[in-house]
Amino acid sequence: MTETALPGSDTPESPPARRFFPSDPSLLLLAATVVVAVAVTPIELSKAFGLPAHAIFLHVPVVFVPILAGVVIALAVRPVWQVRYGLAAGIFAIVTMAATVLTAGAGEKLRDARTQRMKQMAGGRPAGAPQGAGGAGAPRGGGGESSMLDRHAELGSQLRLLVALLTVLLIVLVILARYRAYTSEGFFARPVIGTAVAVLAVVVAIVSAIWVVRTGHLGAQMTWHEGSPGKG
């Protein structure tokens, strides 16, 4: 005979039926992260709204990546927020990752176009003129500009990987928290697993914030270098 809890009695009620964990939205969010990353990685836009795409997209990761880093650190410090705000944070992370990947792709497209233009200008030097000197068509400081451009592109590529890794770590952190809300048994319910992922996520969040500052600073230096007075 099935026992039922009577009103006012001390008999505990049966726990409510819970959904099977693989249908949890956090797992779908992880799958969406992989799909978005695969979909946007090959995209290298050169123009958007008639302007260089890189100049438009770069404002998004410059603002969003530090915010995402702060969100990850907050969730790592306050585990109770991982269940309450984790899905919203995961969606924001996917948007930030997609914007960062698109910005890096547009930057690579812009770098290729600028490198080709510098080669064409270098090829237009008057015959016999020493490289880097003389000719009206010869770029000044081309070697330095090319070096800065390559370094900026390298930092952008590294930032793209860091933000993708940060997004995955955030969603894994949320998945582990929501898994523990379903059950306290099993390997993934161990607190040490969640703690290890949280620590790694904090480290990657800090490095990502530093990298976006480094990348943006070098990009600003290049822009100033190109538009500075006396730049021929």
matplotlib code that plots the C-alpha trace (Angstrom):
import matplotlib.pyplot as plt

x = [0.0, 1.4, 2.0, 0.8, 1.7, -1.3, -1.8, 0.0, 1.8, 5.6, 5.7, 7.9, 6.4, 8.0, 10.4, 8.9, 9.7, 12.7, 13.6, 16.3, 19.5, 20.6, 17.6, 18.8, 19.2, 22.8, 23.8, 21.9, 23.8, 27.1, 26.0, 25.0, 28.5, 30.1, 27.7, 28.2, 32.0, 32.1, 29.7, 31.5, 35.1, 35.5, 33.8, 36.2, 34.1, 35.9, 33.1, 30.0, 27.6, 30.1, 32.9, 35.8, 34.1, 37.0, 36.5, 32.8, 33.1, 36.0, 33.9, 31.9, 34.7, 36.5, 33.4, 32.0, 35.1, 36.0, 32.3, 32.3, 35.5, 33.8, 30.7, 32.8, 34.7, 31.4, 29.9, 33.0, 33.1, 29.3, 28.3, 24.7, 24.6, 25.7, 22.2, 20.3, 22.1, 24.1, 22.0, 21.8, 25.6, 26.1, 24.0, 26.0, 29.2, 28.2, 27.4, 30.8, 32.6, 30.8, 31.6, 35.3, 35.6, 34.0, 36.3, 39.4, 38.3, 37.6, 41.0, 42.7, 41.0, 42.0, 45.6, 45.8, 44.4, 46.9, 49.8, 49.0, 48.7, 52.1, 53.7, 52.2, 53.5, 56.9, 56.9, 56.3, 59.7, 61.8, 64.4, 67.7, 66.1, 67.1, 64.4, 62.6, 64.0, 63.2, 60.4, 57.1, 55.3, 57.5, 55.8, 57.7, 58.4, 56.7, 58.7, 57.7, 54.0, 54.1, 55.6, 52.9, 50.2, 51.5, 51.7, 48.2, 46.9, 48.7, 47.2, 43.8, 44.0, 45.1, 42.2, 39.8, 41.0, 40.9, 37.3, 36.2, 37.9, 36.4, 32.9, 33.3, 34.6, 31.7, 29.1, 30.8, 30.7, 27.0, 26.4, 28.2, 26.2, 22.9, 24.0, 24.5, 21.0, 19.7, 21.8, 24.5, 25.9, 28.4, 31.8, 30.6, 28.8, 32.1, 32.7, 36.4, 35.5, 33.4, 36.2, 38.9, 36.8, 36.0, 39.7, 40.6, 37.8, 38.9, 42.5, 41.3, 39.0, 41.8, 44.1, 41.3, 40.7, 44.5, 44.7, 41.8, 43.5, 46.8, 45.2, 43.2, 46.2, 48.3, 45.5, 45.2, 48.9, 48.7, 45.8, 47.7, 50.8, 48.9, 47.2, 49.9, 51.2, 54.3, 53.1, 53.5]
y = [0.0, 3.4, 5.8, 9.3, 12.3, 13.5, 17.2, 18.1, 14.8, 14.3, 11.9, 13.4, 13.7, 12.0, 14.2, 15.6, 13.9, 15.6, 15.6, 13.3, 15.4, 15.0, 17.1, 20.0, 23.3, 23.7, 20.7, 22.2, 25.4, 23.5, 22.0, 25.4, 26.7, 24.1, 24.8, 28.6, 28.2, 25.9, 28.1, 31.5, 30.4, 30.3, 33.6, 36.5, 39.6, 42.5, 45.0, 45.7, 48.5, 49.9, 50.1, 47.8, 45.0, 44.7, 48.4, 47.7, 44.3, 45.1, 47.3, 44.3, 42.1, 45.1, 45.7, 42.2, 40.2, 42.1, 41.9, 38.2, 37.8, 39.5, 37.4, 34.2, 35.3, 36.2, 32.8, 31.0, 32.8, 32.5, 28.9, 29.5, 31.9, 29.2, 27.7, 30.9, 32.9, 30.3, 29.9, 33.7, 33.9, 31.1, 32.8, 36.0, 34.0, 32.5, 36.0, 37.3, 34.3, 34.7, 38.4, 37.7, 35.1, 37.3, 40.2, 38.1, 36.7, 40.3, 41.3, 38.5, 39.6, 43.2, 42.2, 40.2, 43.2, 45.6, 43.3, 43.0, 46.8, 47.3, 44.8, 46.7, 50.0, 48.5, 47.2, 50.7, 52.1, 53.8, 51.5, 51.6, 53.3, 51.6, 49.7, 51.8, 55.1, 57.5, 56.8, 58.6, 55.3, 53.7, 53.2, 54.8, 52.4, 49.6, 47.0, 48.3, 48.6, 45.0, 43.8, 45.5, 44.2, 40.6, 40.9, 42.4, 39.5, 37.0, 38.4, 38.5, 34.8, 34.0, 36.0, 34.1, 30.8, 32.2, 33.4, 30.1, 28.2, 30.6, 30.0, 26.3, 26.4, 28.7, 26.3, 23.3, 25.1, 25.6, 22.1, 20.7, 23.0, 22.0, 18.3, 18.6, 20.1, 16.8, 14.4, 14.3, 11.0, 10.2, 11.5, 14.8, 15.6, 15.8, 19.3, 19.1, 18.8, 22.0, 23.7, 22.7, 24.0, 27.2, 27.9, 27.2, 29.4, 32.3, 32.0, 32.0, 34.9, 37.0, 36.1, 36.9, 40.3, 41.0, 39.8, 42.0, 45.0, 44.1, 43.4, 46.6, 48.7, 47.5, 48.1, 51.7, 52.2, 51.1, 53.4, 56.3, 55.4, 55.5, 58.8, 60.7, 64.0, 63.5, 60.1, 60.2]
z = [0.0, -1.0, 1.9, 1.5, 3.7, 5.7, 6.4, 9.6, 9.8, 10.1, 7.2, 4.5, 1.0, -1.9, -3.9, -7.0, -10.3, -12.0, -15.6, -16.9, -16.8, -20.5, -21.4, -19.2, -21.1, -20.0, -22.2, -25.1, -24.5, -24.7, -28.0, -29.3, -28.4, -30.6, -33.4, -33.3, -33.1, -36.1, -38.0, -37.6, -37.5, -41.3, -41.8, -42.7, -43.6, -45.2, -45.3, -43.2, -44.0, -46.4, -43.8, -42.8, -40.9, -38.4, -37.3, -36.6, -34.9, -32.6, -30.3, -29.2, -27.8, -26.4, -24.2, -23.8, -23.0, -19.8, -18.8, -19.5, -17.4, -14.5, -14.8, -14.8, -11.7, -10.0, -10.7, -9.6, -6.3, -5.7, -6.7, -5.9, -8.8, -11.2, -11.2, -10.9, -13.6, -15.4, -18.5, -19.1, -18.6, -21.0, -23.7, -23.2, -23.4, -26.8, -28.1, -26.9, -28.4, -31.8, -31.9, -31.0, -33.7, -36.3, -35.3, -35.5, -38.9, -40.2, -38.9, -40.8, -43.9, -43.3, -42.7, -45.9, -47.9, -46.2, -46.7, -50.4, -50.6, -48.9, -51.4, -54.3, -53.0, -52.4, -55.9, -57.2, -56.0, -58.6, -60.1, -58.1, -55.1, -51.8, -50.0, -47.4, -48.7, -51.5, -53.9, -53.7, -53.5, -50.9, -47.5, -44.6, -41.7, -43.6, -41.8, -38.4, -39.5, -40.9, -37.6, -35.5, -37.8, -37.5, -33.7, -33.5, -35.7, -33.5, -30.3, -31.9, -32.8, -29.3, -27.8, -30.1, -28.6, -25.0, -25.3, -26.8, -24.0, -21.4, -22.9, -22.7, -19.1, -18.0, -19.5, -18.0, -14.6, -15.1, -16.2, -13.1, -10.8, -12.4, -12.2, -8.5, -8.2, -9.7, -7.6, -5.0, -6.3, -9.0, -10.1, -11.5, -8.2, -6.3, -5.1, -6.0, -9.7, -9.6, -7.7, -10.2, -13.1, -11.3, -10.6, -14.2, -15.4, -13.2, -14.6, -18.2, -17.4, -16.1, -19.0, -21.5, -20.0, -20.1, -23.7, -25.0, -23.5, -25.1, -28.4, -28.4, -27.2, -30.1, -32.5, -31.2, -31.6, -35.2, -35.9, -34.3, -36.2, -39.5, -38.8, -36.9, -38.3, -40.4, -41.5, -45.3]

ax = plt.figure().add_subplot(projection="3d")
ax.plot(x, y, z, "-o")
ax.set_aspect("equal")
plt.show()
